[in-house]
C-alpha cells in the first residue's frame, strides 16, 4: 500500500475517532450525564493520555498523537461533568484498572506490554455495556451511532497499524473494535424492538 493511501486512511481514522467522541460529548451536553458511567469515561481519559505518550515515545507516530490530543479535551470535559471526585468507588476502580493493565505491564515489558494491557482495559470498560444489552431489552441511554463510529474508527486504525507494523496496537484495537461493533448491533436491535413495542402499545390503546 503506497504512503499516500496510508496517510489518507490514518487521517480518516483520526476524523472518525474525533467524531465518535464528539457524538458522546454532544449527548452529554444536551441530555446530561444520566446513564453515563463515571468509571468508564475516567478510564477513557486515562487511556487517552496513555496513547499520547505512546505516540510520542513508543510508536513515534504524529497521527496517534494528534488523534489522541483532539479527543482528549472532549473526554476530559465529559469526565469533569461526571464529577469523578463524588464517585469514589467507580473512580478508584478505574484508576486501579488503569494501573493494573497499562502502568504495571509497561514497567515490566515496556511499550508493547503496555499497549496489550491498554487493549485489555478497553475491553473491560466495554463489557458492562455489552452485558447490560445482553441481559436487558432496554437500551435507553445507549447511543448506537457512537458505537458504530467507534467500530468504524477501530477498523481504520487496524488497517493503519497493519501497514506500519504496530502489531500490539493492531491486536488491542481489533479486540476492542469487535466488542464495540457487538454493542452497536445489540443497541440497534434493542432500539428497534423498543420502537415496535411502542407501536403495538399505541395500536392497543387506540
C-alpha positions as CSV (number, residue, x, y, z in Angstrom):
1,X,0.0,0.0,0.0
2,X,1.5,3.3,-1.0
3,X,2.3,6.0,1.5
4,X,-0.3,8.4,0.3
5,X,-3.1,5.9,0.8
6,X,-1.7,5.0,4.2
7,X,-1.8,8.7,5.2
8,X,-5.4,9.0,3.9
9,X,-6.5,6.0,5.9
10,X,-4.7,7.3,9.1
11,X,-6.3,10.7,8.9
12,X,-9.7,9.2,8.2
13,X,-9.1,7.2,11.4
14,X,-8.3,10.4,13.3
15,X,-11.5,12.0,11.9
16,X,-13.7,9.0,12.8
17,X,-12.2,8.9,16.4
18,X,-12.9,12.6,17.0
19,X,-16.4,12.2,15.5
20,X,-17.1,9.3,17.8
21,X,-16.0,11.2,20.9
22,X,-17.9,14.3,19.8
23,X,-21.2,12.3,19.5
24,X,-20.9,11.3,23.1
25,X,-19.8,14.8,24.1
26,X,-22.8,16.3,22.4
27,X,-25.2,13.8,24.0
28,X,-23.8,14.7,27.5
29,X,-24.0,18.4,26.7
30,X,-27.7,18.2,25.5
31,X,-29.1,15.3,27.6
32,X,-27.0,15.4,30.7
33,X,-25.0,12.7,32.3
34,X,-27.8,10.4,33.3
35,X,-26.8,6.8,32.4
36,X,-23.2,7.7,31.6
37,X,-20.6,5.8,33.6
38,X,-18.0,7.9,35.5
39,X,-15.6,5.0,35.8
40,X,-15.8,4.3,32.0
41,X,-15.1,7.9,31.0
42,X,-12.3,8.4,33.6
43,X,-10.7,5.3,32.1
44,X,-11.2,6.6,28.6
45,X,-9.5,9.8,29.6
46,X,-6.6,8.0,31.3
47,X,-6.2,5.8,28.2
48,X,-6.2,8.9,26.0
49,X,-3.3,10.2,28.0
50,X,-1.5,6.9,27.5
51,X,-2.0,7.0,23.7
52,X,-0.5,10.4,23.6
53,X,2.6,9.2,25.4
54,X,2.7,6.1,23.3
55,X,2.5,8.1,20.1
56,X,5.3,10.3,21.2
57,X,7.7,7.9,22.8
58,X,6.7,4.4,21.7
59,X,5.4,4.5,18.2
60,X,6.8,7.9,17.2
61,X,3.6,8.5,15.3
62,X,2.3,12.0,14.7
63,X,-1.1,10.5,13.7
64,X,-1.6,8.7,17.0
65,X,-0.5,11.8,18.9
66,X,-2.8,14.2,17.0
67,X,-5.8,11.8,17.2
68,X,-5.5,11.5,21.0
69,X,-4.8,15.2,21.5
70,X,-8.0,16.1,19.6
71,X,-10.1,13.6,21.6
72,X,-8.6,14.2,25.0
73,X,-10.2,17.6,25.8
74,X,-13.6,16.2,24.9
75,X,-13.0,13.2,27.1
76,X,-11.8,15.4,29.8
77,X,-14.9,17.7,29.7
78,X,-17.2,14.6,29.9
79,X,-15.2,13.2,32.8
80,X,-15.3,16.6,34.6
81,X,-19.0,16.9,34.2
82,X,-19.4,13.4,35.7
83,X,-17.6,14.7,38.8
84,X,-15.4,11.6,39.5
85,X,-14.4,13.0,42.9
86,X,-18.0,12.4,44.0
87,X,-18.0,8.8,42.8
88,X,-15.0,7.5,44.7
89,X,-15.7,3.8,44.3
90,X,-16.0,3.9,40.5
91,X,-13.1,6.3,40.2
92,X,-10.9,4.1,42.4
93,X,-11.8,1.1,40.2
94,X,-10.9,3.0,37.0
95,X,-7.6,4.1,38.5
96,X,-6.8,0.6,39.7
97,X,-7.7,-1.0,36.3
98,X,-5.5,1.6,34.5
99,X,-2.6,0.9,36.9
100,X,-3.0,-2.9,36.5
101,X,-3.5,-3.1,32.8
102,X,-1.4,-0.2,31.5
103,X,1.1,1.0,34.0
104,X,2.3,-2.3,35.6
105,X,2.7,-4.2,32.3
106,X,4.6,-1.2,30.9
107,X,7.1,-1.2,33.8
108,X,7.7,-4.9,33.2
109,X,7.7,-5.3,29.5
110,X,7.9,-1.8,28.0
111,X,5.6,-0.2,25.5
112,X,4.4,-3.4,23.8
113,X,3.1,-4.9,27.0
114,X,1.6,-1.5,27.9
115,X,-0.4,-1.5,24.6
116,X,-1.6,-5.0,25.1
117,X,-2.7,-4.1,28.6
118,X,-4.4,-1.0,27.3
119,X,-6.3,-3.3,24.9
120,X,-7.5,-5.4,27.9
121,X,-8.7,-2.3,29.7
122,X,-10.6,-1.1,26.6
123,X,-12.4,-4.4,26.5
124,X,-13.1,-4.4,30.3
125,X,-14.7,-1.0,30.2
126,X,-16.9,-2.1,27.3
127,X,-18.0,-5.3,29.0
128,X,-20.6,-3.8,31.4
129,X,-22.4,-2.1,28.4
130,X,-22.4,-5.4,26.5
131,X,-23.6,-7.3,29.4
132,X,-26.4,-4.9,30.0
133,X,-27.6,-5.1,26.4
134,X,-27.4,-8.9,26.5
135,X,-29.5,-9.2,29.7
136,X,-31.9,-6.4,29.3
137,X,-34.2,-5.3,26.4
138,X,-33.9,-1.6,27.4
139,X,-31.2,0.3,25.5
140,X,-32.2,3.8,26.6
141,X,-29.1,6.0,27.1
142,X,-27.0,3.9,24.7
143,X,-26.0,5.7,21.5
144,X,-25.7,3.0,18.8
145,X,-24.4,5.8,16.5
146,X,-21.5,6.4,18.8
147,X,-20.6,2.7,19.0
148,X,-20.8,2.3,15.2
149,X,-18.4,5.3,14.9
150,X,-16.1,3.6,17.4
151,X,-16.2,0.3,15.5
152,X,-15.5,2.1,12.2
153,X,-12.7,4.1,13.7
154,X,-11.2,0.8,15.0
155,X,-11.3,-0.7,11.5
156,X,-9.4,2.2,10.0
157,X,-6.8,2.1,12.8
158,X,-6.4,-1.6,12.2
159,X,-5.5,-1.0,8.6
160,X,-3.1,1.7,9.5
161,X,-1.4,-0.3,12.2
162,X,-1.1,-3.3,9.8
163,X,0.7,-1.0,7.3
164,X,3.2,0.5,9.8
165,X,3.8,-2.9,11.6
166,X,2.4,-1.8,15.0
167,X,1.3,-5.4,15.9
168,X,0.4,-4.8,19.6
169,X,-1.7,-1.8,18.7
170,X,-3.4,-3.7,15.9
171,X,-4.4,-6.6,18.2
172,X,-5.6,-4.4,21.0
173,X,-7.7,-2.3,18.6
174,X,-9.1,-5.4,16.8
175,X,-10.4,-6.9,20.1
176,X,-11.9,-3.6,21.3
177,X,-13.4,-2.9,17.9
178,X,-15.2,-6.3,17.8
179,X,-16.7,-5.5,21.2
180,X,-17.7,-2.0,20.0
181,X,-19.4,-3.4,16.9
182,X,-21.2,-6.0,19.1
183,X,-22.6,-3.2,21.3
184,X,-23.7,-1.2,18.4
185,X,-25.6,-4.1,16.8
186,X,-27.2,-5.1,20.0
187,X,-28.2,-1.5,20.8
188,X,-29.7,-1.2,17.3
189,X,-31.7,-4.3,17.8
190,X,-32.9,-3.2,21.2
191,X,-33.9,0.3,19.9
192,X,-35.9,-1.3,17.1
193,X,-37.6,-3.7,19.4
194,X,-38.5,-0.8,21.7
195,X,-40.0,1.1,18.8
196,X,-42.1,-1.9,17.7
197,X,-43.3,-2.4,21.3
198,X,-44.3,1.3,21.4
199,X,-46.2,1.0,18.2
200,X,-48.1,-2.1,19.5
201,X,-49.0,-0.3,22.7
202,X,-50.3,2.7,20.6
203,X,-52.4,0.4,18.5
204,X,-53.7,-1.4,21.5
205,X,-54.5,1.9,23.3
206,X,-56.4,3.2,20.3
